[in-house]
Amino acid sequence: MPRYTRPVNSEHAEDPIDALGNRVRAMIIGYLREHPDATRAEIAAALDIIPPTVSKALVKLIEHELVVADPPREVATRGQWVRYRVNAPAVSELYLQLGQVIGEV
């Protein structure tokens, strides 16, 4: 069984890395900061990413509470437009956490 390398104090880096995971999630957060209450289709068009990829990324961002859906996805009815916005306090906390790991804060 392979062992994973875990540097000292690396546990603080895992949340930001897991939450962001890839550039798509980071780009969605950036877009939603400037365009709050955007729909999945608007995000996909603006970032030139196919909607299923945006949808997967939004699920992860919501799971990590970095993005909020209105209405929540589990409450939305068929045909209802779900709008997304950044959970600014959660994103700021994640940013600070990552900054501490890399020595910027």
N, C-alpha and C positions, 0 to 999 in steps of 0.2 A: 504494500500500500504506500503510495507516495506521501511524503510529508510536505506540508506547506511551510514556506519560510514566513515567519512572523517576527519582524524586528521588535525590539523593546518599545512599549507604548504604542504599538500599531493598532490596538483596539479602537483608538480614537479616529483612525483613518477609515475604518471599515464602513461606518454609516454613510459618510459622504460619497465614498467610492461606490457602494452598493446602490445608493439612492440615485446618483447621476448615471452611473453605469456606462454611458456612452455619449457621444456628441449630440445625438438626436434629442435626448432628454435635456441636456444643457441648452440647446438651441430653442426648445419649446419653452423653457423657463424664461429665457431672454425675450422671446417673442411675446409671451403673455405679460411680461413686465411692461412692455410698451403698448400692448393691445389687450387689455383686460376684457374679459367676457367674450372671448373669441370662441367660435365653434371649432369642432375637429376639422371640418372641411376648410374653414378659413386658415387654420394653422397649416394644414397640409399644402394648400395652395401657396401660401406666403413662403413656406420653407422648401417648396418643390419636393415634397416627400409624399409617398402614396399614403392614403388614409389608413389602411390597416397598420402600417408602421407607426403612424401617429397614435392610433388607438392603443397599440401595445405599450408605447412609451407613456401615454397618459395613465394607463392602469397602474404602472409602476410608480409614477409620480404621485398619484392619488394614494396609493398604498403607503408611501413614505410621508404622506401629508404635506407634500410640497406644492401640490396643486389641488384646488377645490373645484368640484363640479356642481353646477347649479342648473336644474335640480340634480341631486345625487344620482349617479347612474342607475342604482338599484331602484330608484323611485320613478325615474323618467318613463313615460309611456311611449309606445311606438309612435314614431313620427314627431315626437317632441324634440325641439332643439336643445341640446345640452351645451351650456356655456362654461368655459373654464377660466379660472384666474389663479394667480400665484398666491400662495399662503406666505406672505412676505416675512412674518416673524420666523417661520420654520426654515425658509431659505436663508435668512440672515444667520440663524443658529448653525446651520450646516456649513455656511461659509466661514464662520468663526471657528468652528471645530476643525475644518480643513486647514485654516490658517495657523492654528496652534500646532498641528502636526508638522507642517512644513516650516515652522519657525517664523511666520510672518506676523503673528499676533502675540 
